[in-house]
């Protein structure tokens, strides 16, 4: 039996690839991951874990106790995206469903969650077969609805850290579509942003476009508000603090010569610290109300939703595991990555006082990345219908690094 993760994973690749292709071909949308959760539960039971389904919806928890020691939590996300796959792969998703709004949509694992699920299953199998190398408790978490920022909170509300041991450490990885396979990206501190969605309905008084003096035009208010919002980041937030306010959609009006009663703006708001997050949201509300007051219009409605907190990797845990990653894949393959303004609800576990690390896994073969560069093209990004990982190489690195991280934290008996 191969003792090291590097040796072990080579012999397991055929079975892991088979699992990956099944998951890739059978994606399910957020909050609908019933069959995905069932398949993962089956795999974890086979690996010898005590499995608990139905946590926070379709969440799955796997527990393996192996003597005294800390508890290490490994997390994977389960859900896919409403994207119609265009990769041309023989195992490409052909799934189409009605989404929660009743729209007919294609479904695809365009964000790599199929890699994450396969990877954690590989790590589970390795740890089960090598109990002589560690002591403590391994806690696997299959989390629903990551793409909507709902799953971690739902599992925590359902007693994730009361029904099961509260972990001493929590680890996750995420594929990176711009990083070559074999490489691992690490960053201590803030790695991903606070994410808030803001819906503003600006209200007015409708009427004929030929008689604007008899109306209060909500589209003019919205135009003023869009420009006013830009000054929050440029003139109110300290320049050293990252912040983004993007108006992603405006919906109003029905015809050329009709002034409507309302205009709907949809914003995404990004930041890192709690203080800046609150500053941005407060300023948005103030600006929206000021525009309405200036137009003598009714007060707008402002709704903040789908918020996820920023992800901050624990400094000590990151430094400790970065050395482990160097030892198994080589220092030359460790990349110090920049923080992004994307969001990830893995952060919710860190907010519970658990030291966390989410690291990045190179997902695209270096030769393929070089070819994109030669063609003057950017590689397909995550969430693209054209994205696919070079999964064999990615899994070798993912299983190796995550298994080594657990062995480091749980030590030898």
C-alpha positions in Angstrom: 0.0 0.0 0.0 1.4 3.4 -1.0 2.1 5.4 2.2 2.3 8.9 0.7 -0.6 10.8 -0.9 1.6 11.4 -4.0 2.1 7.7 -4.6 -1.4 6.7 -3.5 -3.4 9.0 -5.8 -1.7 7.7 -9.0 -3.3 4.3 -8.5 -6.7 5.8 -7.6 -7.0 8.2 -10.6 -9.1 5.9 -12.8 -11.9 5.6 -10.2 -11.7 9.3 -9.3 -12.0 10.3 -12.9 -15.0 8.1 -13.3 -16.6 9.8 -10.3 -15.7 13.2 -11.7 -17.2 12.5 -15.1 -20.5 11.3 -13.5 -20.7 14.5 -11.3 -19.9 16.7 -14.3 -22.6 15.1 -16.5 -25.3 15.3 -13.7 -25.2 18.8 -12.3 -27.9 20.3 -10.1 -28.8 23.9 -9.4 -28.4 25.5 -5.9 -30.9 24.2 -3.4 -31.7 21.3 -5.7 -28.6 19.1 -5.1 -30.6 16.0 -4.0 -28.9 13.4 -6.2 -25.5 15.0 -6.0 -25.7 14.8 -2.2 -26.9 11.2 -2.3 -23.9 10.2 -4.6 -21.4 11.9 -2.3 -23.0 10.3 0.8 -22.6 6.9 -0.9 -19.0 7.5 -1.7 -18.2 8.7 1.8 -19.9 5.7 3.4 -17.9 3.4 1.2 -14.8 5.1 2.5 -15.8 4.2 6.0 -17.2 7.6 7.2 -20.3 7.9 9.3 -22.6 10.0 7.0 -25.3 12.4 8.0 -27.5 13.7 5.1 -30.1 16.5 5.1 -28.1 19.2 7.1 -29.3 22.6 6.1 -31.2 21.3 3.1 -29.1 19.0 0.9 -26.0 19.3 3.0 -24.0 16.2 3.9 -21.6 15.6 6.8 -19.2 12.7 7.0 -17.4 11.9 10.3 -14.4 9.7 10.9 -13.0 9.4 14.5 -9.6 8.0 14.9 -8.4 8.4 18.4 -7.6 11.6 20.3 -6.6 14.8 18.5 -8.0 17.9 16.8 -10.9 18.0 14.4 -10.2 19.0 10.8 -13.0 20.0 8.6 -12.8 19.6 4.8 -15.5 21.4 2.8 -16.7 21.0 -0.8 -19.6 22.8 -2.5 -22.3 20.7 -4.4 -24.1 23.1 -6.7 -23.8 23.9 -10.4 -24.7 27.0 -12.4 -27.6 27.8 -14.9 -25.1 27.7 -17.8 -25.5 25.7 -21.0 -22.3 23.8 -21.6 -20.4 24.4 -24.8 -17.2 22.5 -24.2 -17.9 19.6 -26.6 -16.6 17.1 -24.1 -17.9 13.6 -24.5 -19.2 13.7 -20.9 -20.5 17.3 -21.2 -23.7 18.1 -19.3 -26.9 17.9 -21.3 -29.1 18.7 -18.3 -31.9 21.2 -18.8 -34.3 22.2 -16.0 -36.8 24.8 -14.9 -35.1 27.2 -12.5 -36.8 28.7 -9.5 -38.2 31.5 -11.7 -39.7 29.0 -14.1 -37.1 29.7 -16.9 -35.8 26.8 -19.0 -32.0 26.7 -18.4 -29.0 24.5 -19.1 -27.0 23.4 -16.0 -23.3 23.0 -15.9 -20.5 22.7 -13.3 -18.8 25.8 -14.8 -17.2 26.7 -11.4 -15.3 23.5 -10.7 -17.4 22.1 -7.9 -17.3 18.7 -9.6 -13.5 18.8 -9.1 -13.9 19.9 -5.5 -16.3 17.0 -4.7 -14.1 14.4 -6.4 -11.0 15.8 -4.7 -12.5 15.6 -1.2 -13.6 12.1 -1.9 -10.1 11.1 -2.9 -8.8 12.6 0.3 -11.4 10.8 2.3 -10.3 7.5 0.8 -6.7 8.1 1.5 -7.2 9.0 5.1 -9.4 6.0 5.6 -6.7 3.7 4.3 -3.9 5.4 6.3 -5.3 5.7 9.8 -1.9 4.8 11.2 -0.6 8.2 10.0 -3.1 10.4 11.9 -5.0 10.8 15.1 -8.2 12.9 15.7 -11.4 13.5 13.8 -11.9 14.3 10.1 -15.2 16.1 9.3 -16.3 16.2 5.6 -18.8 18.8 4.7 -20.7 18.8 1.4 -22.3 22.2 1.3 -25.3 23.2 -0.9 -26.0 26.5 -2.5 -22.6 28.1 -2.5 -23.3 29.9 -5.7 -26.1 31.8 -4.0 -24.3 32.4 -0.8 -26.9 30.5 1.2 -25.5 27.0 2.0 -23.0 27.6 4.7 -25.4 29.8 6.7 -28.1 27.2 6.3 -25.9 24.4 7.6 -24.7 26.5 10.5 -28.3 27.4 11.4 -29.2 23.7 11.3 -26.6 23.0 14.0 -23.5 22.0 12.0 -21.2 22.9 14.9 -23.6 21.7 17.6 -24.6 18.3 16.2 -21.0 17.6 15.2 -17.7 18.6 16.6 -16.7 22.2 16.1 -13.6 22.0 14.1 -10.2 23.2 15.2 -9.3 23.9 11.5 -11.2 24.1 8.3 -9.7 23.7 4.8 -11.2 24.1 1.3 -9.7 24.6 -2.2 -11.0 26.2 -5.3 -10.0 25.6 -8.9 -8.3 28.5 -10.7 -8.9 28.8 -14.5 -5.8 31.0 -15.0 -3.3 28.9 -13.0 -1.5 25.9 -14.5 -2.0 22.4 -13.2 0.6 21.4 -10.6 0.5 24.8 -9.0 -1.1 25.9 -5.8 -2.1 29.5 -4.9 -1.9 30.7 -1.3 -2.7 33.9 0.4 -2.9 34.8 4.1 -5.4 37.4 5.3 -8.2 38.8 3.1 -8.6 36.6 0.0 -12.2 37.3 -1.1 -14.7 40.0 -0.6 -17.9 40.9 1.3 -20.6 40.5 -1.3 -24.0 42.3 -1.1 -26.8 42.6 -3.6 -28.8 45.8 -3.4 -32.2 46.4 -5.1 -33.4 50.0 -5.3 -36.8 50.9 -6.7 -36.8 54.6 -7.5 -40.4 55.9 -7.4 -42.0 58.7 -9.4 -45.2 59.8 -11.0 -46.1 58.5 -14.4 -47.6 60.3 -17.3 -47.3 61.4 -21.0 -43.8 61.9 -22.3 -45.0 65.1 -24.0 -45.9 66.7 -20.6 -43.0 65.9 -18.3 -44.0 68.8 -16.0 -47.0 66.8 -14.9 -44.8 63.8 -13.9 -41.9 62.9 -11.6 -39.6 61.0 -13.9 -38.0 57.9 -12.2 -35.6 57.3 -15.0 -34.0 60.8 -14.6 -33.7 60.0 -10.9 -32.1 56.7 -11.6 -29.6 58.4 -14.0 -28.7 60.9 -11.3 -28.3 58.1 -8.7 -26.0 56.0 -10.9 -23.6 59.0 -11.2 -24.0 59.8 -7.5 -23.1 56.3 -6.5 -19.8 56.5 -8.2 -18.6 59.2 -5.8 -19.0 56.8 -2.8 -15.9 54.8 -3.6 -13.9 57.7 -5.2 -14.7 60.4 -2.5 -15.9 58.7 0.7 -14.0 55.5 1.1 -10.4 55.7 2.2 -8.2 55.2 -0.9 -6.3 52.3 0.8 -9.5 50.3 1.3 -10.7 48.2 -1.7 -14.4 48.8 -2.6 -16.6 48.3 -5.6 -20.2 49.5 -6.4 -21.5 48.3 -9.7 -24.9 49.0 -11.1 -25.5 45.8 -13.1 -29.1 46.3 -14.3 -31.7 49.0 -14.7 -35.3 48.2 -15.6 -37.9 50.9 -16.4 -40.4 52.1 -18.9 -42.6 50.5 -21.5 -42.8 52.8 -24.5 -41.1 55.9 -26.1 -43.7 58.4 -25.0 -44.6 57.1 -21.6 -43.0 58.1 -18.3 -43.4 55.3 -15.9 -44.0 55.2 -12.1 -40.8 53.4 -11.1 -37.3 52.3 -12.0 -35.5 49.2 -10.6 -31.7 49.3 -10.1 -29.7 46.2 -9.2 -26.3 46.7 -7.6 -23.5 44.4 -6.5 -21.4 45.9 -3.7 -17.9 44.5 -2.7 -15.5 45.3 0.2 -13.2 43.5 2.7 -13.7 45.0 6.1 -17.0 45.1 8.1 -16.5 48.9 8.6 -16.2 49.6 4.8 -19.1 47.3 4.1 -21.4 49.2 6.4 -20.1 52.5 5.1 -20.9 51.5 1.5 -24.4 50.3 2.3 -25.2 53.3 4.4 -24.0 55.7 1.7 -26.1 53.9 -1.0 -29.2 54.4 1.1 -28.4 58.1 1.7 -27.7 58.8 -1.9 -30.9 57.1 -3.1 -33.0 59.0 -0.6 -31.3 62.3 -1.5 -32.0 61.9 -5.2 -35.7 61.3 -4.4 -35.9 64.2 -2.1 -34.3 66.5 -4.8 -37.1 65.4 -7.2 -39.8 65.7 -4.6 -40.5 62.0 -5.3 -41.7 59.3 -2.9 -38.9 57.7 -0.9 -37.3 54.8 -2.7 -37.4 51.2 -1.5 -33.9 49.7 -0.8 -33.4 46.0 -0.2 -30.0 44.4 0.7 -29.8 40.6 0.1 -27.7 37.6 -0.7 -24.8 38.9 1.4 -21.8 36.9 2.2 -18.9 38.0 4.4 -15.4 38.4 3.2 -13.1 35.4 3.4 -10.0 35.9 5.6 -7.5 33.1 5.6 -6.0 32.6 9.1 -2.4 33.8 9.1 -0.9 31.0 11.2 -2.8 28.2 9.5 -1.8 29.6 6.0 1.9 29.9 6.9 1.9 26.4 8.4 0.2 24.7 5.4 2.1 26.7 2.8 5.2 24.9 4.1 3.5 21.6 3.8 2.4 22.4 0.2 6.0 23.4 -0.6 7.2 20.0 0.7 4.9 18.0 -1.5 4.7 20.0 -4.8 7.9 22.0 -4.6 8.5 25.7 -3.7 8.5 26.6 -7.4 4.9 25.5 -7.7 3.6 27.7 -4.8 2.0 31.0 -6.1 1.4 34.0 -3.9 -2.0 35.0 -5.2 -3.7 38.4 -5.1 -7.0 38.9 -3.3 -10.1 39.1 -5.4 -13.4 40.9 -5.2 -15.3 37.6 -5.7 -17.2 36.1 -2.9 -17.3 32.7 -1.1 -19.5 31.6 1.8 -16.7 29.3 3.1 -16.0 32.6 5.0 -19.0 31.9 7.2 -17.1 29.1 9.0 -14.3 31.5 9.8 -16.8 33.9 11.3 -17.7 31.2 13.8 -14.1 31.4 15.2 -12.7 28.5 13.2 -9.2 29.1 11.6 -9.8 28.6 7.9 -7.7 28.3 4.7 -9.1 28.3 1.2 -6.3 27.8 -1.3 -6.4 27.8 -5.1 -5.8 24.8 -7.3 -4.3 25.2 -10.8 -6.8 23.7 -13.2 -5.6 24.2 -16.8 -2.6 22.5 -18.4 0.4 24.9 -18.8 0.6 24.1 -22.5 -3.1 24.9 -23.0 -2.6 28.2 -21.2 0.5 29.0 -23.4 -1.6 28.3 -26.5 -4.3 30.7 -25.4 -1.5 33.3 -24.9 -0.1 32.7 -28.4 -3.5 33.2 -29.9 -3.9 36.4 -27.9 -6.9 35.0 -26.0 -7.7 34.8 -22.4 -8.5 31.2 -21.2 -12.2 30.6 -20.5 -13.0 31.9 -17.0 -14.9 30.2 -14.3 -18.7 30.4 -15.0 -18.0 30.3 -18.8 -19.8 27.7 -20.9 -16.4 26.9 -22.4 -14.5 26.3 -19.1 -13.2 22.8 -18.4 -10.3 21.7 -16.2 -7.5 19.3 -17.1 -8.8 17.1 -14.3 -6.3 14.3 -14.0 -3.4 16.7 -13.2 -5.6 18.9 -11.0 -6.7 16.0 -8.9 -3.2 14.7 -8.4 -2.2 18.1 -6.9 -5.5 18.6 -5.0 -5.6 15.2 -3.3 -1.9 15.3 -2.5 -1.9 18.8 -1.0 -5.1 18.4 1.0 -4.2 15.0 2.3 -0.8 16.3 3.3 -2.5 19.2 5.1 -4.7 16.9 7.2 -1.7 14.7 8.1 0.2 17.9 9.2 -2.7 19.0 11.4 -3.6 15.6 12.9 0.0 14.3 13.1 1.0 10.7 13.7 -0.4 8.4 16.4 
